[in-house]
Amino acid sequence: MMRIAMLLAAVALFPETAEACAVCGPGTEESRVAFIITTGFMTALPLALIGGVVYALRRRLAEMERRSQADREAALRAAGIPTA
């Protein structure tokens, strides 16, 4: 409880310190542009990672299906059973 009281007192006594981030106070145009770019990057990165994983899994599944089909056809040919 004492820590919360000290934090509230610090914010009340030094409000300019509480406005230290680029969003809270009047920042420069460069910091606003950097903030927007960073926000876009942090939004796109998880989507790109998920998309990459889905793409890799789909490619792997397709490759496994192709190999399975080729193995089946080879086994049928080895057994002397005609394939369509």
KOLVO-587960 format. One record per residue: chain; x negated, y negated, z negated of N, C-alpha, C, O, CB in turn. Coordinates in steps of 0.02 Angstrom, whole numbers, plus 50000, padded with zeros to 5 digits. Glycine has a CB too. Example, Ala and Ser with C-alpha at 12.3 -4.5 7.8 and 13.67 -1.06 7.14 Angstrom:
+----+-------+-------+-------+-------+-------+-------+-------+-------+-------+-------+-------+-------+-------+-------+-------+
| ch |   nxx |   nyy |   nzz |  caxx |  cayy |  cazz |   cxx |   cyy |   czz |   oxx |   oyy |   ozz |  cbxx |  cbyy |  cbzz |
+----+-------+-------+-------+-------+-------+-------+-------+-------+-------+-------+-------+-------+-------+-------+-------+
|  A | 49340 | 50284 | 49610 | 49385 | 50225 | 49610 | 49340 | 50165 | 49610 | 49288 | 50166 | 49577 | 49435 | 50224 | 49548 |
|  A | 49358 | 50112 | 49646 | 49316 | 50053 | 49643 | 49355 | 49998 | 49606 | 49330 | 49943 | 49598 | 49296 | 50030 | 49714 |
+----+-------+-------+-------+-------+-------+-------+-------+-------+-------+-------+-------+-------+-------+-------+-------+
END
This chain:
+----+-------+-------+-------+-------+-------+-------+-------+-------+-------+-------+-------+-------+-------+-------+-------+
| ch |   nxx |   nyy |   nzz |  caxx |  cayy |  cazz |   cxx |   cyy |   czz |   oxx |   oyy |   ozz |  cbxx |  cbyy |  cbzz |
+----+-------+-------+-------+-------+-------+-------+-------+-------+-------+-------+-------+-------+-------+-------+-------+
|  A | 49959 | 50059 | 50000 | 50000 | 50000 | 50000 | 49956 | 49937 | 50000 | 49974 | 49886 | 50030 | 50047 | 50000 | 49940 |
|  A | 49900 | 49942 | 49966 | 49855 | 49884 | 49962 | 49825 | 49868 | 50031 | 49815 | 49810 | 50048 | 49798 | 49898 | 49912 |
|  A | 49812 | 49920 | 50071 | 49785 | 49909 | 50138 | 49835 | 49872 | 50182 | 49815 | 49827 | 50220 | 49766 | 49975 | 50170 |
|  A | 49897 | 49889 | 50177 | 49949 | 49856 | 50217 | 49954 | 49783 | 50196 | 49960 | 49739 | 50239 | 50017 | 49891 | 50208 |
|  A | 49951 | 49769 | 50132 | 49954 | 49701 | 50107 | 49894 | 49661 | 50132 | 49901 | 49602 | 50151 | 49957 | 49699 | 50030 |
|  A | 49835 | 49692 | 50132 | 49776 | 49657 | 50156 | 49780 | 49643 | 50231 | 49761 | 49589 | 50254 | 49712 | 49698 | 50140 |
|  A | 49806 | 49690 | 50268 | 49814 | 49681 | 50340 | 49863 | 49624 | 50354 | 49850 | 49582 | 50396 | 49838 | 49745 | 50373 |
|  A | 49919 | 49624 | 50320 | 49968 | 49571 | 50330 | 49940 | 49503 | 50310 | 49953 | 49453 | 50344 | 50032 | 49586 | 50291 |
|  A | 49902 | 49500 | 50257 | 49871 | 49437 | 50236 | 49821 | 49413 | 50288 | 49818 | 49354 | 50303 | 49837 | 49445 | 50167 |
|  A | 49782 | 49459 | 50316 | 49732 | 49440 | 50366 | 49766 | 49413 | 50429 | 49743 | 49364 | 50458 | 49688 | 49501 | 50384 |
|  A | 49820 | 49445 | 50449 | 49856 | 49422 | 50509 | 49888 | 49354 | 50495 | 49890 | 49311 | 50539 | 49910 | 49473 | 50530 |
|  A | 49914 | 49344 | 50434 | 49945 | 49280 | 50417 | 49893 | 49224 | 50412 | 49908 | 49167 | 50432 | 49983 | 49286 | 50351 |
|  A | 49835 | 49239 | 50387 | 49784 | 49187 | 50378 | 49744 | 49173 | 50441 | 49719 | 49118 | 50451 | 49737 | 49208 | 50323 |
|  A | 49737 | 49224 | 50484 | 49697 | 49217 | 50545 | 49737 | 49239 | 50606 | 49721 | 49291 | 50636 | 49631 | 49257 | 50540 |
|  A | 49789 | 49202 | 50627 | 49831 | 49224 | 50682 | 49794 | 49226 | 50749 | 49813 | 49265 | 50793 | 49891 | 49180 | 50688 |
|  A | 49743 | 49185 | 50758 | 49707 | 49186 | 50822 | 49671 | 49253 | 50832 | 49660 | 49274 | 50889 | 49657 | 49128 | 50825 |
|  A | 49652 | 49286 | 50778 | 49621 | 49352 | 50783 | 49671 | 49404 | 50807 | 49653 | 49450 | 50843 | 49592 | 49373 | 50715 |
|  A | 49733 | 49397 | 50787 | 49785 | 49444 | 50807 | 49800 | 49438 | 50882 | 49826 | 49485 | 50912 | 49849 | 49434 | 50766 |
|  A | 49785 | 49382 | 50911 | 49798 | 49371 | 50983 | 49735 | 49383 | 51024 | 49722 | 49346 | 51071 | 49824 | 49299 | 50994 |
|  A | 49697 | 49433 | 51007 | 49634 | 49444 | 51040 | 49640 | 49482 | 51106 | 49595 | 49479 | 51147 | 49589 | 49482 | 50994 |
|  A | 49695 | 49519 | 51116 | 49700 | 49559 | 51178 | 49721 | 49514 | 51236 | 49745 | 49458 | 51227 | 49751 | 49617 | 51168 |
|  A | 49712 | 49540 | 51297 | 49726 | 49501 | 51357 | 49801 | 49488 | 51366 | 49820 | 49441 | 51401 | 49700 | 49537 | 51418 |
|  A | 49843 | 49528 | 51335 | 49915 | 49520 | 51344 | 49944 | 49470 | 51294 | 49992 | 49434 | 51310 | 49949 | 49587 | 51337 |
|  A | 49915 | 49467 | 51234 | 49944 | 49426 | 51181 | 49933 | 49351 | 51190 | 49979 | 49312 | 51177 | 49916 | 49447 | 51114 |
|  A | 49876 | 49333 | 51212 | 49861 | 49262 | 51217 | 49851 | 49240 | 51288 | 49852 | 49281 | 51334 | 49800 | 49245 | 51177 |
|  A | 49842 | 49175 | 51298 | 49831 | 49150 | 51366 | 49761 | 49170 | 51390 | 49711 | 49138 | 51372 | 49840 | 49074 | 51369 |
|  A | 49758 | 49222 | 51429 | 49694 | 49246 | 51455 | 49678 | 49212 | 51521 | 49718 | 49174 | 51548 | 49695 | 49322 | 51463 |
|  A | 49621 | 49227 | 51547 | 49601 | 49200 | 51612 | 49635 | 49240 | 51667 | 49662 | 49294 | 51655 | 49524 | 49201 | 51620 |
|  A | 49633 | 49213 | 51727 | 49663 | 49248 | 51784 | 49626 | 49314 | 51797 | 49657 | 49363 | 51817 | 49661 | 49204 | 51847 |
|  A | 49561 | 49314 | 51786 | 49522 | 49376 | 51796 | 49545 | 49431 | 51749 | 49551 | 49489 | 51769 | 49448 | 49363 | 51786 |
|  A | 49558 | 49413 | 51686 | 49579 | 49464 | 51638 | 49650 | 49489 | 51655 | 49665 | 49548 | 51643 | 49577 | 49436 | 51567 |
|  A | 49692 | 49446 | 51681 | 49759 | 49468 | 51701 | 49755 | 49516 | 51760 | 49790 | 49567 | 51761 | 49803 | 49407 | 51719 |
|  A | 49714 | 49500 | 51809 | 49705 | 49544 | 51867 | 49676 | 49611 | 51844 | 49698 | 49664 | 51867 | 49660 | 49511 | 51920 |
|  A | 49626 | 49609 | 51801 | 49596 | 49671 | 51775 | 49647 | 49712 | 51738 | 49649 | 49773 | 51744 | 49535 | 49655 | 51729 |
|  A | 49690 | 49679 | 51699 | 49742 | 49715 | 51662 | 49790 | 49749 | 51710 | 49809 | 49806 | 51699 | 49780 | 49666 | 51615 |
|  A | 49810 | 49714 | 51762 | 49858 | 49743 | 51811 | 49825 | 49802 | 51848 | 49857 | 49854 | 51858 | 49881 | 49689 | 51861 |
|  A | 49762 | 49794 | 51868 | 49727 | 49849 | 51902 | 49720 | 49909 | 51857 | 49730 | 49966 | 51878 | 49659 | 49825 | 51927 |
|  A | 49701 | 49897 | 51794 | 49693 | 49952 | 51747 | 49759 | 49987 | 51734 | 49762 | 50048 | 51729 | 49664 | 49925 | 51680 |
|  A | 49813 | 49949 | 51729 | 49879 | 49979 | 51719 | 49898 | 50023 | 51778 | 49923 | 50078 | 51769 | 49933 | 49924 | 51708 |
|  A | 49885 | 49999 | 51839 | 49900 | 50039 | 51898 | 49858 | 50102 | 51900 | 49883 | 50156 | 51917 | 49887 | 49998 | 51961 |
|  A | 49794 | 50097 | 51882 | 49750 | 50155 | 51881 | 49774 | 50206 | 51830 | 49776 | 50266 | 51845 | 49678 | 50134 | 51866 |
|  A | 49791 | 50183 | 51771 | 49813 | 50229 | 51718 | 49881 | 50260 | 51735 | 49898 | 50314 | 51710 | 49817 | 50193 | 51651 |
|  A | 49921 | 50227 | 51775 | 49985 | 50255 | 51797 | 49973 | 50307 | 51852 | 50005 | 50360 | 51851 | 50032 | 50200 | 51823 |
|  A | 49929 | 50293 | 51898 | 49919 | 50337 | 51955 | 49876 | 50399 | 51939 | 49886 | 50451 | 51969 | 49886 | 50299 | 52011 |
|  A | 49830 | 50393 | 51893 | 49784 | 50448 | 51879 | 49820 | 50512 | 51857 | 49806 | 50565 | 51885 | 49736 | 50427 | 51825 |
|  A | 49865 | 50511 | 51808 | 49899 | 50573 | 51790 | 49940 | 50602 | 51847 | 49943 | 50663 | 51856 | 49944 | 50562 | 51730 |
|  A | 49972 | 50560 | 51886 | 50011 | 50584 | 51943 | 49965 | 50617 | 51994 | 49982 | 50670 | 52022 | 50049 | 50526 | 51976 |
|  A | 49908 | 50588 | 52007 | 49860 | 50617 | 52054 | 49833 | 50684 | 52028 | 49825 | 50731 | 52066 | 49802 | 50568 | 52068 |
|  A | 49819 | 50687 | 51963 | 49794 | 50750 | 51934 | 49846 | 50805 | 51939 | 49830 | 50862 | 51957 | 49773 | 50739 | 51862 |
|  A | 49908 | 50789 | 51922 | 49962 | 50839 | 51927 | 49971 | 50861 | 51999 | 49977 | 50920 | 52013 | 50028 | 50810 | 51899 |
|  A | 49971 | 50813 | 52045 | 49977 | 50829 | 52116 | 49920 | 50873 | 52140 | 49931 | 50920 | 52179 | 49979 | 50767 | 52157 |
|  A | 49859 | 50860 | 52118 | 49802 | 50900 | 52137 | 49807 | 50971 | 52111 | 49789 | 51019 | 52146 | 49738 | 50868 | 52111 |
|  A | 49830 | 50979 | 52050 | 49839 | 51046 | 52022 | 49892 | 51085 | 52060 | 49883 | 51143 | 52076 | 49857 | 51042 | 51947 |
|  A | 49948 | 51052 | 52075 | 50002 | 51084 | 52113 | 49977 | 51104 | 52182 | 49991 | 51160 | 52205 | 50064 | 51038 | 52119 |
|  A | 49941 | 51060 | 52215 | 49913 | 51075 | 52281 | 49866 | 51135 | 52278 | 49870 | 51180 | 52320 | 49876 | 51013 | 52309 |
|  A | 49821 | 51136 | 52229 | 49773 | 51191 | 52223 | 49809 | 51257 | 52209 | 49791 | 51308 | 52237 | 49722 | 51176 | 52167 |
|  A | 49859 | 51255 | 52166 | 49897 | 51317 | 52151 | 49934 | 51343 | 52212 | 49936 | 51403 | 52224 | 49945 | 51304 | 52094 |
|  A | 49964 | 51297 | 52251 | 49999 | 51318 | 52312 | 49952 | 51349 | 52363 | 49968 | 51399 | 52394 | 50036 | 51259 | 52343 |
|  A | 49893 | 51319 | 52371 | 49843 | 51347 | 52417 | 49821 | 51415 | 52394 | 49814 | 51462 | 52434 | 49782 | 51300 | 52424 |
|  A | 49809 | 51422 | 52329 | 49786 | 51486 | 52301 | 49840 | 51540 | 52311 | 49825 | 51596 | 52329 | 49769 | 51479 | 52226 |
|  A | 49903 | 51523 | 52298 | 49958 | 51570 | 52307 | 49964 | 51591 | 52380 | 49973 | 51650 | 52394 | 50023 | 51539 | 52282 |
|  A | 49959 | 51544 | 52426 | 49963 | 51561 | 52497 | 49906 | 51607 | 52518 | 49917 | 51654 | 52556 | 49962 | 51497 | 52540 |
|  A | 49846 | 51594 | 52493 | 49789 | 51637 | 52508 | 49799 | 51707 | 52480 | 49783 | 51757 | 52513 | 49724 | 51606 | 52480 |
|  A | 49825 | 51712 | 52420 | 49838 | 51777 | 52389 | 49891 | 51816 | 52429 | 49885 | 51877 | 52438 | 49861 | 51769 | 52317 |
|  A | 49942 | 51781 | 52453 | 49994 | 51814 | 52494 | 49965 | 51838 | 52560 | 49982 | 51893 | 52583 | 50052 | 51766 | 52506 |
|  A | 49922 | 51798 | 52592 | 49890 | 51819 | 52654 | 49847 | 51881 | 52644 | 49849 | 51928 | 52684 | 49848 | 51762 | 52684 |
|  A | 49808 | 51882 | 52591 | 49766 | 51940 | 52576 | 49808 | 52002 | 52561 | 49792 | 52057 | 52582 | 49719 | 51925 | 52517 |
|  A | 49861 | 51992 | 52524 | 49905 | 52048 | 52506 | 49936 | 52078 | 52569 | 49939 | 52139 | 52576 | 49960 | 52026 | 52457 |
|  A | 49959 | 52035 | 52614 | 49989 | 52059 | 52677 | 49937 | 52095 | 52718 | 49952 | 52148 | 52747 | 50018 | 52000 | 52717 |
|  A | 49877 | 52070 | 52723 | 49823 | 52102 | 52761 | 49806 | 52170 | 52730 | 49794 | 52218 | 52766 | 49761 | 52057 | 52764 |
|  A | 49803 | 52174 | 52664 | 49788 | 52237 | 52630 | 49843 | 52289 | 52643 | 49829 | 52347 | 52655 | 49780 | 52226 | 52555 |
|  A | 49906 | 52266 | 52641 | 49962 | 52311 | 52655 | 49958 | 52339 | 52725 | 49966 | 52399 | 52736 | 50029 | 52275 | 52645 |
|  A | 49945 | 52295 | 52774 | 49940 | 52317 | 52843 | 49881 | 52365 | 52853 | 49887 | 52413 | 52890 | 49933 | 52257 | 52891 |
|  A | 49826 | 52352 | 52820 | 49767 | 52396 | 52826 | 49782 | 52464 | 52796 | 49762 | 52515 | 52823 | 49706 | 52365 | 52792 |
|  A | 49817 | 52465 | 52740 | 49835 | 52529 | 52709 | 49882 | 52569 | 52753 | 49876 | 52629 | 52759 | 49867 | 52517 | 52639 |
|  A | 49930 | 52535 | 52785 | 49977 | 52569 | 52829 | 49941 | 52597 | 52890 | 49955 | 52653 | 52912 | 50032 | 52522 | 52850 |
|  A | 49895 | 52558 | 52919 | 49857 | 52582 | 52976 | 49814 | 52642 | 52957 | 49808 | 52690 | 52996 | 49813 | 52526 | 53004 |
|  A | 49784 | 52639 | 52898 | 49741 | 52695 | 52875 | 49783 | 52758 | 52865 | 49758 | 52814 | 52874 | 49705 | 52676 | 52809 |
|  A | 49846 | 52749 | 52846 | 49890 | 52807 | 52835 | 49921 | 52831 | 52901 | 49955 | 52882 | 52903 | 49945 | 52790 | 52785 |
|  A | 49909 | 52794 | 52955 | 49937 | 52813 | 53020 | 50009 | 52791 | 53030 | 50043 | 52817 | 53074 | 49932 | 52887 | 53029 |
|  A | 50032 | 52744 | 52989 | 50101 | 52719 | 52995 | 50099 | 52656 | 53037 | 50062 | 52609 | 53022 | 50133 | 52705 | 52924 |
|  A | 50139 | 52654 | 53092 | 50137 | 52594 | 53134 | 50165 | 52533 | 53098 | 50212 | 52538 | 53058 | 50177 | 52607 | 53199 |
|  A | 50135 | 52475 | 53112 | 50159 | 52412 | 53082 | 50194 | 52371 | 53136 | 50179 | 52377 | 53195 | 50100 | 52371 | 53050 |
|  A | 50241 | 52330 | 53115 | 50279 | 52290 | 53162 | 50244 | 52226 | 53178 | 50270 | 52186 | 53217 | 50347 | 52276 | 53136 |
+----+-------+-------+-------+-------+-------+-------+-------+-------+-------+-------+-------+-------+-------+-------+-------+
END
